[in-house]
Amino acid sequence: MAGRDPSGRDPADGEAATAIDRRRFLLVSGTLAMAAGATAAAGAATLVPPQRPGPSAVPAAEQVAQRPARATRRPAPYAATTLDMTARLSGSPHSGTYRRLVTGPGLPLVVREELAPAATGRPDRRTPLACFVQFTDLHLTDVQNPLRTEFLRSGGAAAWRPQEALTVAGAVALVEQVNALAEGPHTGLPPAFVMTTGDNIDNNSALELDWFLTLMSGGRITPDSGDPSAYEGVQNSGLPLYWHPDDPGLRDLDKRRGLPAVPGFLTAARRPVTSPGLGIPWYSTVGNHDDLPGGCLSPALGDFATGSRKLLSVPDTDTAAYAKALRTGDDPKSEVLEAILRRHARSARPVTADERRRLCTPHEYLAAHLDPGRAGAGPVGHGYTQDSLDGDRMYYSFRIAENVIGVSIDTTYRSGHYEGSLGTGQLRWLERTLAAHSSRSYDADGRLVRNSRADDAQVLVFSHHHSPSMTRRPDAARSEEPRHDGAEVLALLGRFPNVVAWINGHSHVNRITAHPHPTPARSFWEVNTASHLDYPHHARLIELTDNGDGTLSLFTTLVESAAPHRTAPDFTDLSAVGLASLYRELAYNAPNLTETTWAGTPQDQNVELLLTTDL
């Protein structure tokens, strides 16, 4: 996992020559693409010990007036955020055994001043502007889907996640935690909404989309497909390649590295679970796994998803051929996979066909969000409108708070690729939208442009892909327009001083990058947040304040789910809460995990990000 060297070699495999680059091929099953970009220099940050904030700068009466209606919630069993305490692995990282989770001290608050100095006394001058939560890369996963490619694990121990069957239970616990958040630690404002920044589901299936919309808006979810009376996936296949929790006698690859036997796991993982739904509004941003099967494959493979054969193992030559196709990123990868699936169909496991696994078109994805029965705490459409259906446009702007605007963009390649880009039409729309909220901006040649009709709102941009993962390549599904990469998006955002931050996911890594400019007001931050599928299972609570001294502060505070840190000593708690705890613990025991790689450094976690508002 995070322990791989840049070549993709897994030190524990002993097969360096044939090991496969995890970033390239594991996006097929929803795994990470390692984040690019350098971490900010240590000298630019100030470390502040975890502490409880003082009294809010917002009068109590005003806070009550701003609080949205909330659903009934149960108190979180742990602290509200990671400022207070966090899940930590016990024992030695070099023990080579399964490590249990314990409750550890909170993460410090770091003040980052690369883009503006932190003036003394600013906490007393602050005016709170906004408070909300970011979810990203939930990857709600139907693990029995026949189009999944778990067999790629033969290329390395880290190429499959044993916790994937518990994504729904883990996400419900995250919803419960957000419902228990009373206020942001730095503004005193209650969270006003949740923004999901993509890869909400894993396999682009109608069934997973139903789970996601039910998770967010409330209701009963049965995380099962195919035969309702039996599990039909890799975890009871008898193949030592995969963890078999229900079979204590099988010394599979994961038990050999310490994972326990958990009798009853597969039955419990498929039991219905009820989500309370978010008690605050939520908005949706699309990711490559929401748009494409496996996050990178052609929709033409849809018949395999609804079919009755699931391929569990293939010869090493086929694994290598498919891994090579993924590594190059070229379109033939779908054809290579189709050939493998057809060639080995007779040796594949017979499973129960399920039409609910059908792939979702962009139109169907939008229409499902627009269903009034899925409104939950609102708004209907969750950012998308009926106008979005015209051309299947998955980008929009919305009001975050007074004088604060959110812009959600669609960075996906619909014809099949895990990287991102923007089409020319959307890039021009983004430019017009930013201009509408900026009385002063700069053209492409650096000349100052004035717009007396702009409202001068602060702007936060949301996307799934982060800037290093956006490339220029043709998109066969939208062949009429050129595509634009992350560097072009960064250049556009840098023309508008009102842009505060670009907030995204995709990398499965916590990373915060300063994007400075010689004109300080044109600088902004990029906030990249880790997945809630992989270690460290974080969401972010984001707050914006005006410091009253020509600077803004953007606070990002990591949030864990409401699941207890400790699992049952003997793994017998298979309740929804117990499974959510086990979900986290299994993720923390990923092969070759290097904790700071995915969780980031303190400068990428609980931070105050300063930037100037002065031109």
CORLIN-V82410 format. One record per residue. N is the residue number from 1. RES is the residue in one small letter. SS is DSSP state (A for helix, B for strand, O for the rest). Layout:
n={N;N}
res={RES;RES}
ss={SS;SS}
//
This chain:
n={1;2;3;4;5;6;7;8;9;10;11;12;13;14;15;16;17;18;19;20;21;22;23;24;25;26;27;28;29;30;31;32;33;34;35;36;37;38;39;40;41;42;43;44;45;46;47;48;49;50;51;52;53;54;55;56;57;58;59;60;61;62;63;64;65;66;67;68;69;70;71;72;73;74;75;76;77;78;79;80;81;82;83;84;85;86;87;88;89;90;91;92;93;94;95;96;97;98;99;100;101;102;103;104;105;106;107;108;109;110;111;112;113;114;115;116;117;118;119;120;121;122;123;124;125;126;127;128;129;130;131;132;133;134;135;136;137;138;139;140;141;142;143;144;145;146;147;148;149;150;151;152;153;154;155;156;157;158;159;160;161;162;163;164;165;166;167;168;169;170;171;172;173;174;175;176;177;178;179;180;181;182;183;184;185;186;187;188;189;190;191;192;193;194;195;196;197;198;199;200;201;202;203;204;205;206;207;208;209;210;211;212;213;214;215;216;217;218;219;220;221;222;223;224;225;226;227;228;229;230;231;232;233;234;235;236;237;238;239;240;241;242;243;244;245;246;247;248;249;250;251;252;253;254;255;256;257;258;259;260;261;262;263;264;265;266;267;268;269;270;271;272;273;274;275;276;277;278;279;280;281;282;283;284;285;286;287;288;289;290;291;292;293;294;295;296;297;298;299;300;301;302;303;304;305;306;307;308;309;310;311;312;313;314;315;316;317;318;319;320;321;322;323;324;325;326;327;328;329;330;331;332;333;334;335;336;337;338;339;340;341;342;343;344;345;346;347;348;349;350;351;352;353;354;355;356;357;358;359;360;361;362;363;364;365;366;367;368;369;370;371;372;373;374;375;376;377;378;379;380;381;382;383;384;385;386;387;388;389;390;391;392;393;394;395;396;397;398;399;400;401;402;403;404;405;406;407;408;409;410;411;412;413;414;415;416;417;418;419;420;421;422;423;424;425;426;427;428;429;430;431;432;433;434;435;436;437;438;439;440;441;442;443;444;445;446;447;448;449;450;451;452;453;454;455;456;457;458;459;460;461;462;463;464;465;466;467;468;469;470;471;472;473;474;475;476;477;478;479;480;481;482;483;484;485;486;487;488;489;490;491;492;493;494;495;496;497;498;499;500;501;502;503;504;505;506;507;508;509;510;511;512;513;514;515;516;517;518;519;520;521;522;523;524;525;526;527;528;529;530;531;532;533;534;535;536;537;538;539;540;541;542;543;544;545;546;547;548;549;550;551;552;553;554;555;556;557;558;559;560;561;562;563;564;565;566;567;568;569;570;571;572;573;574;575;576;577;578;579;580;581;582;583;584;585;586;587;588;589;590;591;592;593;594;595;596;597;598;599;600;601;602;603;604;605;606;607;608;609;610;611;612;613;614;615}
res={m;a;g;r;d;p;s;g;r;d;p;a;d;g;e;a;a;t;a;i;d;r;r;r;f;l;l;v;s;g;t;l;a;m;a;a;g;a;t;a;a;a;g;a;a;t;l;v;p;p;q;r;p;g;p;s;a;v;p;a;a;e;q;v;a;q;r;p;a;r;a;t;r;r;p;a;p;y;a;a;t;t;l;d;m;t;a;r;l;s;g;s;p;h;s;g;t;y;r;r;l;v;t;g;p;g;l;p;l;v;v;r;e;e;l;a;p;a;a;t;g;r;p;d;r;r;t;p;l;a;c;f;v;q;f;t;d;l;h;l;t;d;v;q;n;p;l;r;t;e;f;l;r;s;g;g;a;a;a;w;r;p;q;e;a;l;t;v;a;g;a;v;a;l;v;e;q;v;n;a;l;a;e;g;p;h;t;g;l;p;p;a;f;v;m;t;t;g;d;n;i;d;n;n;s;a;l;e;l;d;w;f;l;t;l;m;s;g;g;r;i;t;p;d;s;g;d;p;s;a;y;e;g;v;q;n;s;g;l;p;l;y;w;h;p;d;d;p;g;l;r;d;l;d;k;r;r;g;l;p;a;v;p;g;f;l;t;a;a;r;r;p;v;t;s;p;g;l;g;i;p;w;y;s;t;v;g;n;h;d;d;l;p;g;g;c;l;s;p;a;l;g;d;f;a;t;g;s;r;k;l;l;s;v;p;d;t;d;t;a;a;y;a;k;a;l;r;t;g;d;d;p;k;s;e;v;l;e;a;i;l;r;r;h;a;r;s;a;r;p;v;t;a;d;e;r;r;r;l;c;t;p;h;e;y;l;a;a;h;l;d;p;g;r;a;g;a;g;p;v;g;h;g;y;t;q;d;s;l;d;g;d;r;m;y;y;s;f;r;i;a;e;n;v;i;g;v;s;i;d;t;t;y;r;s;g;h;y;e;g;s;l;g;t;g;q;l;r;w;l;e;r;t;l;a;a;h;s;s;r;s;y;d;a;d;g;r;l;v;r;n;s;r;a;d;d;a;q;v;l;v;f;s;h;h;h;s;p;s;m;t;r;r;p;d;a;a;r;s;e;e;p;r;h;d;g;a;e;v;l;a;l;l;g;r;f;p;n;v;v;a;w;i;n;g;h;s;h;v;n;r;i;t;a;h;p;h;p;t;p;a;r;s;f;w;e;v;n;t;a;s;h;l;d;y;p;h;h;a;r;l;i;e;l;t;d;n;g;d;g;t;l;s;l;f;t;t;l;v;e;s;a;a;p;h;r;t;a;p;d;f;t;d;l;s;a;v;g;l;a;s;l;y;r;e;l;a;y;n;a;p;n;l;t;e;t;t;w;a;g;t;p;q;d;q;n;v;e;l;l;l;t;t;d;l}
ss={O;O;O;O;O;O;O;O;O;O;O;O;O;O;O;O;O;O;O;O;O;A;A;A;A;A;A;A;A;O;O;O;O;O;O;O;O;O;O;O;O;A;A;A;B;B;B;B;O;O;O;O;O;O;O;O;O;O;O;A;A;A;A;A;A;A;O;O;O;O;O;O;O;O;O;O;O;O;O;O;O;O;O;O;B;B;B;B;B;O;O;O;O;O;O;O;O;O;O;O;B;B;B;B;B;O;O;O;B;B;B;B;O;O;O;O;O;O;O;O;O;A;A;A;A;O;B;B;B;B;B;B;B;B;B;O;O;O;O;B;O;O;O;O;O;O;O;O;O;A;A;A;A;A;A;O;O;O;O;O;O;O;O;A;A;A;A;A;A;A;A;A;A;A;A;A;A;A;A;A;O;O;O;O;O;O;O;O;O;O;O;O;B;B;B;B;B;O;O;O;B;O;O;O;B;A;A;A;A;A;A;A;A;A;A;A;A;O;B;B;B;B;O;O;O;O;O;O;O;O;O;O;O;A;A;A;O;O;O;O;O;O;O;O;O;O;O;O;O;O;O;O;A;A;A;A;O;O;O;O;O;O;O;O;A;A;A;A;A;O;O;B;B;B;B;O;O;O;O;O;B;B;B;B;B;O;O;A;A;A;A;O;A;A;A;O;O;O;A;A;A;A;A;A;A;O;O;O;B;B;O;O;O;O;O;A;A;A;A;A;A;A;A;A;A;A;A;A;O;O;O;A;A;A;A;A;A;A;A;A;A;A;A;O;A;A;A;O;B;B;O;O;O;O;A;A;A;O;B;O;O;A;A;A;A;A;A;A;A;A;O;A;A;A;O;O;O;O;O;O;O;O;O;O;O;A;A;A;A;O;O;O;O;O;O;B;B;B;B;B;B;O;O;B;B;B;B;B;O;O;O;B;B;O;O;O;B;B;B;B;O;B;B;A;A;A;A;A;A;A;A;A;A;A;A;O;O;O;O;B;B;B;O;O;O;O;O;B;B;B;O;O;O;O;O;O;O;B;B;B;B;B;O;O;O;O;A;A;A;B;O;O;O;O;O;A;A;A;O;O;O;O;B;B;O;A;A;A;A;A;A;A;A;O;O;B;O;O;B;B;B;B;B;B;O;O;O;O;O;O;B;B;B;B;B;O;O;O;O;A;A;A;O;B;B;B;B;B;O;O;O;O;O;O;O;O;O;O;B;B;B;B;B;B;B;B;O;O;O;O;B;B;B;B;B;B;B;B;B;O;O;O;O;O;O;O;O;O;O;O;O;O;O;O;O;A;A;A;A;A;A;A;A;A;A;A;A;A;O;O;O;O;O;O;A;A;A;A;A;O;O;A;A;A;O;O;B;B;B;B;B;B;O;O;O}
//
